[in-house]
Amino acid sequence: MASTSTYAPSREDFAALLDESYGQNEAFEGSVVKGTVVAIEKDVAVIDLGLKTEGRVALKEFQGPNREGSPEVGDVVEVYLERIENALGEAVISRDKARREESWVKLEKAFEKQEKVEGVIFNQVKGGFTVDLDGAVAFLPRSQVDIRPIRDVTPLMGVPQPFQILKMDRRRGNIVVSRRTVLEESRAEQRHEIVANLEEGQVIEGMVKNITDYGAFVDLGGIDGLLHVTDIAWRRVNHPTEVLTIGQTVRVKIIKINHETHRISLGMKQLLDDPWQGIEAKYPVEARFRGRVTNMTDYGAFVELEPGIEGLIHVSEMSWTKKNVHPGKIVATSQEVDVQVLEVDPVKRRISLGLKQTLQNPWEAFAEKYPIGSEVEGEVKNKTEFGLFIGLDGDVDGMVHLSDLDWKRPGEQAIEDYKKGDVVHAKVLDVDIDKERISLGVKQLDGESAKSSEPRPAGEPGDDLKKGAVVTCEIMDVKDGGLDVRVVGTDYTAFIKRSELARDRADQRPERFAVGEKVDARITQFERRARKVSVSIKALEVAEEKEAIAQYGSADSGASLGDILGAALKAREKGGKAED
């Protein structure tokens, strides 16, 4: 009896039968096949793939946006065949993957043609969002959601809308899409059409869409214009939020349109009268006004005189006595101050203001309170090579020159007696308000010391020394450059330069003179407080010559200079004999 062997079909035989049923290259694992819904069991659809092979698909794979909904018994559907048979003897199938495969084919064609595709944002992930492109899941970077960053994307989720595919990688299953690109294309078309209907100088209403540090973007009905912070108002606006709020409707004037870039510049202040018109009449030079400090810089402070009109107080015009200090140490922002107009430039729209001019000049105040000859006291603020600086009332300084420290000792030696912080008593010698200088003297406090210790011969010049007076000088020393002399009867000394020894150049020789010899000279400069005197023999000769010409000759007399001088000398001799 022949033995009978039982044949069990293998996995490969089953695949072959499927291939026979569905056609070549259609029933292999990893492909999309058609099946019939034979039953609905709770939340699962049982699908017959043929040859009595069934698979199960969750009903939720048929549900969702842009999907056909739950199937019914008898419906023919496409599913993705992952495996022909699992441990339970069923085919492993998926409706989602079938839809994804279908979508990938459509999306690749759209990507090649640069066509837009429709999708739905359904979830948020790190760095962006996920988009359902009819079964295929794509990534939408946050930067590609809108033209401008938006905080809340909730209104956009679950809504079918167009996207542009930026990148596709089927092997890795990656798709990157952009909503921003679609908006920019649509916006560009709208902008071109809107800009074509706008003109420079046109007044239009718009809504404040966004605010930045440098201005505000105003929606003009599909296109944005920039309202720069300097064009919001004639007055200073530190930040646009001082005047504008998002959503506010504003009336603006179109200042400039760039038809190539579609950029529009807007202005609000251009709709108001220019406050700089007739500015010179409103703010004349030397007039005083009250204003508010609006801004501070290293070089000064800006003061608002009226809305839209600001002037600058330069740091040099802030204080009489505080030099090289920051303006913030003198005034503060929002402080109201009295100012004086120094200069107005309507072309450059500049007004120069002064703060110190509204205050009393401290040197004038000092001169009124301490006239020349008054005694004052103050603290030594500084020692220099030429004297002491003393702090006085009114926050001003006075200077004691080296020559005014001591009658008997040289100034370089006397100044060593003083140090910074010492309180010094002095006498006011001079106050120069224009140059802001106060001259003081310490030695002048001893009035008797100012007089010469030597007795003066009767008739010799002493306290009556003045510029132009003729004095007798005793030669103390003969030098190559001139003569050291002392005014006879005083303790004043002077140096007569070589060029001042005679009128004639040939006689300007120091060797003509000898130590101890006395000569007459004319005082050319005399400063009693500084104890300085300058004398000149040449000046005396020139003066005598002019006097002689005036008395004994004239331009048309025909007399020579020798004749004139001779006559003058004879007259002087006769006068001398008569006195004897």
C-alpha positions as CSV (number, residue, x, y, z in Angstrom):
1,M,0.0,0.0,0.0
2,A,1.5,3.2,-1.1
3,S,2.2,5.7,1.6
4,T,0.3,9.0,1.6
5,S,2.2,12.2,2.6
6,T,0.4,15.4,3.8
7,Y,1.5,18.6,2.0
8,A,1.5,21.8,4.2
9,P,1.8,25.0,2.2
10,S,4.7,27.1,3.3
11,R,4.9,31.0,3.8
12,E,6.5,31.2,0.3
13,D,3.6,29.2,-1.2
14,F,1.1,31.6,0.4
15,A,2.9,34.6,-1.0
16,A,2.8,33.0,-4.4
17,L,-0.9,32.4,-4.1
18,L,-1.4,36.1,-3.1
19,D,0.7,37.1,-6.0
20,E,-1.5,35.0,-8.3
21,S,-4.6,36.6,-6.8
22,Y,-3.6,40.3,-6.8
23,G,-1.3,40.3,-9.8
24,Q,2.4,40.4,-10.1
25,N,4.4,42.9,-8.0
26,E,1.2,43.9,-6.1
27,A,0.9,41.6,-3.2
28,F,4.4,41.7,-1.7
29,E,5.0,43.0,1.8
30,G,5.5,46.7,1.8
31,S,2.9,47.5,-0.8
32,V,-0.7,48.9,-0.9
33,V,-3.5,46.3,-1.7
34,K,-7.3,46.4,-1.8
35,G,-9.5,44.6,0.6
36,T,-13.2,44.3,1.5
37,V,-14.6,45.1,4.9
38,V,-16.3,41.9,6.0
39,A,-17.0,42.8,9.6
40,I,-17.0,45.6,12.2
41,E,-15.9,44.3,15.7
42,K,-16.1,47.0,18.3
43,D,-13.4,49.5,17.3
44,V,-11.8,47.3,14.6
45,A,-12.6,46.7,11.0
46,V,-12.0,43.1,9.6
47,I,-10.8,43.3,6.0
48,D,-10.6,40.3,3.6
49,L,-7.5,40.5,1.4
50,G,-8.6,37.5,-0.7
51,L,-7.6,33.8,-0.5
52,K,-9.3,33.7,2.9
53,T,-6.6,36.0,4.4
54,E,-7.9,38.6,6.7
55,G,-6.4,41.6,8.6
56,R,-7.6,44.0,11.2
57,V,-7.4,47.8,11.2
58,A,-8.5,50.1,14.0
59,L,-11.4,52.3,13.1
60,K,-9.6,55.4,14.3
61,E,-7.2,55.1,11.3
62,F,-10.2,55.9,9.1
63,Q,-11.2,58.9,11.2
64,G,-9.8,62.4,11.4
65,P,-9.6,65.6,9.3
66,N,-9.7,65.0,5.5
67,R,-10.5,61.3,6.0
68,E,-13.4,59.3,4.7
69,G,-14.8,58.2,8.1
70,S,-15.5,54.8,9.6
71,P,-16.1,52.1,6.9
72,E,-19.1,49.8,6.6
73,V,-19.4,46.1,5.8
74,G,-18.9,45.6,2.1
75,D,-16.7,48.7,1.5
76,V,-13.6,48.2,-0.6
77,V,-10.6,50.0,1.0
78,E,-6.9,50.3,0.3
79,V,-4.5,49.2,3.1
80,Y,-0.8,48.8,3.5
81,L,0.4,45.2,3.7
82,E,3.2,45.1,6.3
83,R,3.4,41.3,6.7
84,I,1.5,38.5,5.1
85,E,1.0,36.5,8.3
86,N,1.6,37.2,12.0
87,A,1.6,34.8,14.9
88,L,-2.2,34.7,14.8
89,G,-2.3,33.8,11.2
90,E,-3.6,37.2,10.1
91,A,-2.1,39.7,7.7
92,V,-0.6,42.8,9.3
93,I,-2.2,45.8,7.5
94,S,-2.5,49.5,8.1
95,R,-4.9,52.1,6.6
96,D,-2.6,55.0,7.8
97,K,0.4,53.7,6.0
98,A,-1.6,53.1,2.9
99,R,-2.8,56.7,3.0
100,R,0.8,57.8,3.7
101,E,2.1,55.9,0.6
102,E,-0.6,57.5,-1.5
103,S,0.3,60.9,-0.2
104,W,4.0,60.5,-0.7
105,V,3.4,59.9,-4.4
106,K,1.2,63.0,-4.7
107,L,3.6,65.1,-2.6
108,E,6.6,64.2,-4.7
109,K,4.9,65.3,-7.8
110,A,3.8,68.6,-6.1
111,F,7.4,69.1,-4.9
112,E,8.8,68.6,-8.4
113,K,6.4,71.1,-9.8
114,Q,6.7,73.5,-6.8
115,E,3.0,73.3,-6.3
116,K,1.3,74.1,-3.0
117,V,-0.3,71.3,-0.9
118,E,-3.1,71.3,1.6
119,G,-2.5,70.2,5.2
120,V,-3.6,70.6,8.8
121,I,-1.5,71.6,11.8
122,F,-2.3,69.1,14.4
123,N,0.4,69.1,17.0
124,Q,3.2,71.1,18.6
125,V,6.7,69.6,18.8
126,K,10.2,71.0,19.7
127,G,11.1,73.7,17.4
128,G,7.8,73.8,15.5
129,F,4.7,71.9,14.6
130,T,3.5,68.7,12.8
131,V,1.3,68.9,9.8
132,D,-0.9,66.2,8.3
133,L,-0.6,66.2,4.5
134,D,-3.4,63.7,3.8
135,G,-1.7,61.0,5.7
136,A,1.9,62.0,5.4
137,V,3.3,63.8,8.5
138,A,5.4,66.9,7.8
139,F,7.4,69.2,10.0
140,L,6.6,73.0,10.1
141,P,9.5,75.0,11.7
142,R,8.3,77.8,14.0
143,S,10.1,80.3,11.8
144,Q,8.0,79.2,8.8
145,V,4.6,79.6,10.5
146,D,4.0,83.3,9.6
147,I,5.8,86.3,8.1
148,R,6.2,87.7,11.6
149,P,6.6,85.8,14.8
150,I,3.2,85.0,16.4
151,R,2.8,84.0,20.0
152,D,-0.4,82.0,19.8
153,V,-0.8,79.4,17.0
154,T,-4.0,77.9,18.5
155,P,-6.3,79.6,15.9
156,L,-4.3,78.0,13.1
157,M,-4.4,74.4,14.4
158,G,-7.0,72.0,12.9
159,V,-7.7,74.3,10.0
160,P,-7.0,73.1,6.4
161,Q,-4.6,75.5,4.7
162,P,-2.0,75.6,1.9
163,F,1.7,74.9,2.5
164,Q,4.8,74.9,0.4
165,I,7.1,71.8,0.5
166,L,10.7,73.0,1.2
167,K,12.4,69.6,1.5
168,M,11.5,65.9,1.1
169,D,13.6,62.8,2.0
170,R,11.5,59.6,1.4
171,R,14.2,57.2,2.7
172,R,14.2,58.9,6.0
173,G,10.5,59.8,5.8
174,N,11.2,63.6,6.3
175,I,9.1,66.4,4.9
176,V,9.6,70.1,5.8
177,V,6.9,72.6,4.8
178,S,6.4,76.3,5.1
179,R,3.3,78.4,5.6
180,R,5.3,81.6,5.5
181,T,6.3,81.1,1.9
182,V,2.7,80.9,0.8
183,L,1.8,84.0,2.7
184,E,4.7,85.9,1.3
185,E,3.7,85.1,-2.3
186,S,0.2,86.0,-1.7
187,R,1.3,89.2,0.2
188,A,3.6,90.2,-2.6
189,E,0.8,90.1,-5.1
190,Q,-1.5,92.1,-2.8
191,R,1.3,94.6,-2.0
192,H,2.0,95.2,-5.7
193,E,-1.7,95.9,-6.3
194,I,-2.1,98.1,-3.2
195,V,1.1,100.1,-3.7
196,A,0.0,100.9,-7.3
197,N,-3.0,102.7,-5.8
198,L,-1.0,104.8,-3.3
199,E,0.7,108.1,-3.8
200,E,3.3,110.1,-1.9
201,G,1.6,112.9,0.0
202,Q,-1.6,111.0,0.3
203,V,-3.4,111.0,3.7
204,I,-4.7,107.6,4.8
205,E,-6.0,105.8,7.8
206,G,-4.3,102.7,9.2
207,M,-4.1,100.4,12.2
208,V,-1.0,100.1,14.4
209,K,0.0,96.5,13.9
210,N,3.4,96.3,15.6
211,I,5.6,98.6,17.8
212,T,9.4,98.5,17.9
213,D,12.0,100.8,19.6
214,Y,12.5,102.7,16.3
215,G,8.8,103.1,15.3
216,A,5.5,101.4,14.5
217,F,4.2,99.4,11.6
218,V,0.9,100.5,10.4
219,D,-1.5,98.2,8.4
220,L,-2.8,100.2,5.4
221,G,-5.2,97.5,4.3
222,G,-3.0,94.6,3.3
223,I,0.4,96.4,3.3
224,D,2.4,97.8,6.2
225,G,4.1,101.2,6.3
226,L,6.7,102.3,8.8
227,L,6.0,105.2,11.0
228,H,9.4,106.2,12.3
229,V,9.6,107.4,15.9
230,T,10.9,110.8,14.7
231,D,7.9,111.3,12.5
232,I,5.3,110.6,15.2
233,A,5.3,114.1,16.7
234,W,7.2,117.3,16.5
235,R,8.2,116.9,20.1
236,R,10.8,114.4,21.3
237,V,9.3,110.9,21.6
238,N,11.6,108.5,23.4
239,H,9.6,105.4,22.6
240,P,6.5,105.0,20.3
241,T,4.5,103.4,23.2
242,E,4.4,106.9,24.7
243,V,1.9,107.9,21.9
244,L,0.7,104.7,20.2
245,T,-0.9,101.3,21.2
246,I,-1.3,98.2,19.1
247,G,-4.7,98.1,17.4
248,Q,-5.0,101.9,17.5
249,T,-6.4,103.6,14.3
250,V,-4.2,106.4,13.2
251,R,-4.3,109.0,10.4
252,V,-1.0,109.2,8.6
253,K,0.6,110.9,5.6
254,I,2.6,108.9,3.0
255,I,6.0,110.4,3.0
256,K,7.8,108.1,0.6
257,I,7.1,105.0,-1.5
258,N,9.8,102.6,-2.8
259,H,8.0,100.8,-5.7
260,E,10.9,98.2,-6.0
261,T,10.9,97.1,-2.4
262,H,7.3,98.1,-1.6
263,R,8.5,99.9,1.4
264,I,6.3,102.8,2.6
265,S,7.4,105.6,5.0
266,L,4.6,107.3,7.0
267,G,4.4,110.4,9.1
268,M,1.9,111.8,11.7
269,K,3.6,115.0,12.6
270,Q,3.4,116.1,8.9
271,L,-0.4,116.5,9.4
272,L,0.3,119.2,12.1
273,D,1.6,122.8,11.8
274,D,5.4,123.0,12.0
275,P,6.2,124.7,15.4
276,W,9.6,125.9,14.0
277,Q,7.8,128.4,11.7
278,G,8.6,131.9,12.9
279,I,10.8,130.5,15.6
280,E,13.1,133.6,15.8
281,A,10.2,135.8,16.7
282,K,8.9,133.5,19.4
283,Y,12.3,132.9,21.0
284,P,14.5,136.1,20.6
285,V,18.1,136.0,21.6
286,E,18.7,137.0,25.3
287,A,15.0,136.3,26.2
288,R,14.4,134.0,29.2
289,F,12.0,131.1,29.3
290,R,11.1,128.1,31.5
291,G,11.5,124.6,30.1
292,R,11.7,120.9,31.0
293,V,14.8,118.8,30.7
294,T,13.9,116.0,28.3
295,N,17.2,114.3,27.5
296,M,20.8,114.2,28.8
297,T,24.1,113.7,26.9
298,D,27.8,114.0,27.7
299,Y,27.9,117.3,26.0
300,G,24.8,118.9,27.4
301,A,21.1,118.7,28.2
302,F,18.0,119.2,25.9
303,V,15.2,121.4,27.2
304,E,11.7,121.4,25.8
305,L,10.4,124.9,25.5
306,E,7.1,123.8,24.0
307,P,5.8,120.6,22.4
308,G,8.1,120.1,19.3
309,I,10.6,122.8,20.3
310,E,13.8,121.8,22.1
311,G,17.0,123.7,22.8
312,L,20.4,122.5,23.9
313,I,22.2,123.8,27.0
314,H,25.8,123.0,26.2
315,V,27.8,121.8,29.3
316,S,29.9,125.0,29.0
317,E,26.8,127.1,29.5
318,M,25.5,125.3,32.6
319,S,27.5,126.7,35.4
320,W,29.8,129.7,36.1
321,T,32.2,127.7,38.3
322,K,31.7,123.9,37.6
323,K,33.8,123.2,34.6
324,N,34.3,119.8,32.8
325,V,31.5,118.0,34.8
326,H,28.8,115.8,33.5
327,P,25.4,117.6,32.9
328,G,23.7,115.1,35.2
329,K,25.6,116.6,38.1
330,I,23.9,120.0,37.5
331,V,20.4,119.2,36.2
332,A,18.1,116.1,36.1
333,T,15.7,114.7,33.5
334,S,12.2,116.1,33.8
335,Q,13.5,119.0,35.9
336,E,12.1,122.4,35.1
337,V,14.7,125.1,34.6
338,D,15.0,128.7,33.6
339,V,17.1,129.3,30.5
340,Q,18.2,132.2,28.3
341,V,18.2,132.0,24.5
342,L,21.8,132.4,23.2
343,E,21.3,131.6,19.5
344,V,18.5,130.5,17.1
345,D,19.2,128.7,13.8
346,P,15.8,128.1,12.0
347,V,17.5,126.3,9.1
348,K,19.2,123.7,11.2
349,R,16.4,123.7,13.7
350,R,18.7,124.4,16.6
351,I,18.3,126.6,19.7
352,S,21.3,127.2,21.9
353,L,20.3,127.9,25.5
354,G,22.2,129.0,28.6
355,L,21.5,128.1,32.2
356,K,24.3,130.0,33.9
357,Q,23.1,133.3,32.3
358,T,20.0,133.2,34.4
359,L,22.1,133.2,37.6
360,Q,24.2,136.0,38.9
361,N,27.8,136.0,37.7
362,P,29.7,135.0,40.9
363,W,32.6,137.3,39.9
364,E,30.2,140.3,39.7
365,A,28.8,139.3,43.0
366,F,32.3,139.0,44.5
367,A,33.3,142.4,43.2
368,E,30.2,144.0,44.7
369,K,30.8,142.3,48.1
370,Y,34.6,142.7,48.2
371,P,35.8,145.8,46.4
372,I,39.5,146.3,45.7
373,G,41.4,146.7,49.0
374,S,39.0,144.4,50.9
375,E,40.4,141.7,53.1
376,V,39.3,138.1,52.5
377,E,40.2,134.7,53.7
378,G,40.0,131.3,52.1
379,E,41.5,127.8,51.9
380,V,44.5,127.0,49.7
381,K,43.0,124.9,46.9
382,N,46.1,124.5,44.8
383,K,49.8,125.4,44.6
384,T,51.4,126.1,41.2
385,E,54.8,127.3,40.0
386,F,53.4,130.9,39.7
387,G,51.3,131.2,42.9
388,L,48.5,130.0,45.2
389,F,44.8,129.5,44.3
390,I,42.5,130.4,47.2
391,G,38.9,129.3,47.5
392,L,36.6,132.3,48.1
393,D,32.9,133.1,48.7
394,G,30.6,132.3,45.8
395,D,32.6,129.2,44.8
396,V,35.2,131.3,43.0
397,D,39.0,131.1,43.2
398,G,41.4,133.9,43.7
399,M,45.1,133.8,42.9
400,V,48.1,135.1,44.9
401,H,51.0,135.6,42.6
402,L,54.5,134.7,43.8
403,S,55.4,138.4,43.7
404,D,52.6,139.2,46.1
405,L,53.5,136.7,48.9
406,D,56.3,138.5,50.7
407,W,58.0,141.9,50.5
408,K,61.5,140.7,51.6
409,R,61.7,137.1,50.3
410,P,61.5,135.8,46.7
411,G,58.1,134.3,45.9
412,E,59.7,130.8,45.2
413,Q,60.9,130.8,48.8
414,A,57.8,132.3,50.4
415,I,55.4,129.8,48.7
416,E,57.1,127.0,50.6
417,D,55.4,128.3,53.8
418,Y,52.0,127.3,52.4
419,K,50.3,123.9,51.8
420,K,47.0,122.8,50.5
421,G,44.2,123.2,53.0
422,D,45.8,126.2,54.8
423,V,43.5,129.1,55.5
424,V,45.0,132.3,54.1
425,H,44.2,136.0,54.7
426,A,44.7,138.2,51.7
427,K,43.8,141.6,50.2
428,V,41.8,142.0,47.0
429,L,44.1,143.6,44.4
430,D,42.0,143.3,41.2
431,V,38.8,141.6,39.9
432,D,38.5,141.0,36.1
433,I,34.9,139.9,35.6
434,D,35.3,139.2,31.8
435,K,38.3,137.0,32.3
436,E,36.9,135.5,35.5
437,R,40.1,136.3,37.5
438,I,40.6,137.6,41.0
439,S,44.0,138.8,42.0
440,L,45.0,138.7,45.7
441,G,48.0,139.8,47.7
442,V,49.3,138.6,51.0
443,K,52.2,141.0,51.5
444,Q,49.8,144.0,50.9
445,L,48.2,143.3,54.3
446,D,51.4,144.9,55.8
447,G,50.8,148.4,54.4
448,E,54.0,149.9,55.8
449,S,56.1,147.4,54.1
450,A,54.9,148.7,50.8
451,K,56.9,151.9,51.3
452,S,60.6,152.0,50.6
453,S,62.9,151.8,53.6
454,E,65.2,154.3,52.0
455,P,64.5,158.1,52.6
456,R,63.6,159.8,49.3
457,P,65.3,163.1,48.4
458,A,63.0,166.0,48.1
459,G,61.6,166.4,44.7
460,E,62.4,162.8,43.6
461,P,59.5,160.7,42.2
462,G,58.0,158.2,44.6
463,D,54.3,157.6,45.1
464,D,53.6,159.7,42.1
465,L,55.1,157.3,39.6
466,K,52.9,156.8,36.6
467,K,53.1,155.9,32.9
468,G,54.7,158.7,30.9
469,A,56.6,160.3,33.8
470,V,60.3,161.1,33.5
471,V,62.5,159.6,36.2
472,T,66.2,159.4,37.0
473,C,67.6,155.9,37.1
474,E,70.8,154.6,38.6
475,I,72.7,152.0,36.6
476,M,73.1,148.8,38.7
477,D,74.6,146.5,36.1
478,V,75.7,146.6,32.4
479,K,74.9,143.6,30.3
480,D,75.1,142.7,26.6
481,G,71.3,142.9,26.3
482,G,70.8,146.1,28.2
483,L,71.0,147.8,31.6
484,D,69.7,146.9,35.1
485,V,68.6,150.1,36.7
486,R,66.8,151.3,39.9
487,V,64.5,154.3,39.9
488,V,66.2,156.8,42.2
489,G,64.4,157.4,45.5
490,T,62.3,154.1,45.2
491,D,62.9,150.4,45.5
492,Y,61.6,149.8,42.0
493,T,64.0,148.1,39.6
494,A,63.8,147.7,35.9
495,F,65.7,146.4,32.9
496,I,66.2,148.7,29.9
497,K,66.6,146.6,26.8
498,R,69.3,147.3,24.2
499,S,66.7,148.6,21.7
500,E,65.4,151.1,24.3
501,L,68.9,152.7,25.1
502,A,68.7,155.4,22.4
503,R,66.7,156.7,19.5
504,D,69.5,156.2,17.1
505,R,70.5,152.6,16.4
506,A,74.3,153.5,16.5
507,D,73.9,154.7,20.1
508,Q,72.1,151.6,21.3
509,R,75.3,150.2,22.9
510,P,75.3,149.2,26.6
511,E,79.1,149.8,26.8
512,R,78.4,153.5,26.5
513,F,77.1,153.4,30.1
514,A,78.9,152.6,33.4
515,V,77.7,151.2,36.8
516,G,76.7,154.0,39.2
517,E,75.9,156.4,36.3
518,K,72.5,158.2,36.4
519,V,70.4,158.5,33.3
520,D,67.0,160.1,32.6
521,A,64.3,157.8,31.2
522,R,60.5,157.7,30.5
523,I,58.1,155.3,32.3
524,T,56.4,153.2,29.6
525,Q,54.6,150.8,31.9
526,F,53.7,150.9,35.6
527,E,51.7,148.4,37.7
528,R,51.7,149.4,41.3
529,R,49.9,146.3,42.6
530,A,52.3,144.0,40.8
531,R,55.3,146.2,41.7
532,K,56.4,146.3,38.1
533,V,57.8,149.3,36.2
534,S,59.3,149.6,32.7
535,V,61.5,152.6,31.6
536,S,63.0,153.6,28.2
537,I,65.7,156.2,27.3
538,K,64.6,156.0,23.7
539,A,61.0,156.9,24.6
540,L,62.2,160.0,26.4
541,E,64.3,161.1,23.4
542,V,61.4,160.6,21.0
543,A,59.0,162.5,23.3
544,E,61.4,165.4,23.6
545,E,61.9,165.4,19.9
546,K,58.2,165.6,19.3
547,E,57.8,168.4,21.8
548,A,60.7,170.4,20.2
549,I,59.2,170.0,16.7
550,A,55.8,171.2,18.0
551,Q,57.3,174.3,19.6
552,Y,60.2,175.3,17.3
553,G,59.5,173.9,13.9
554,S,56.8,172.8,11.4
555,A,56.6,170.8,8.3
556,D,57.0,173.9,6.0
557,S,59.5,175.9,8.1
558,G,62.5,174.6,6.2
559,A,64.4,174.2,9.5
560,S,66.5,171.1,9.9
561,L,66.1,168.7,12.8
562,G,69.5,169.9,14.2
563,D,68.3,173.5,14.2
564,I,65.1,172.6,16.0
565,L,66.8,170.6,18.6
566,G,69.5,173.2,19.0
567,A,66.9,175.9,19.7
568,A,65.2,173.6,22.2
569,L,68.5,173.0,24.1
570,K,69.2,176.7,24.2
571,A,65.7,177.3,25.6
572,R,66.3,174.7,28.3
573,E,69.7,176.2,29.2
574,K,68.2,179.7,29.6
575,G,65.4,178.3,31.7
576,G,68.0,176.6,33.9
577,K,70.0,179.9,34.4
578,A,66.9,181.8,35.2
579,E,66.0,179.4,38.0
580,D,69.5,179.6,39.4
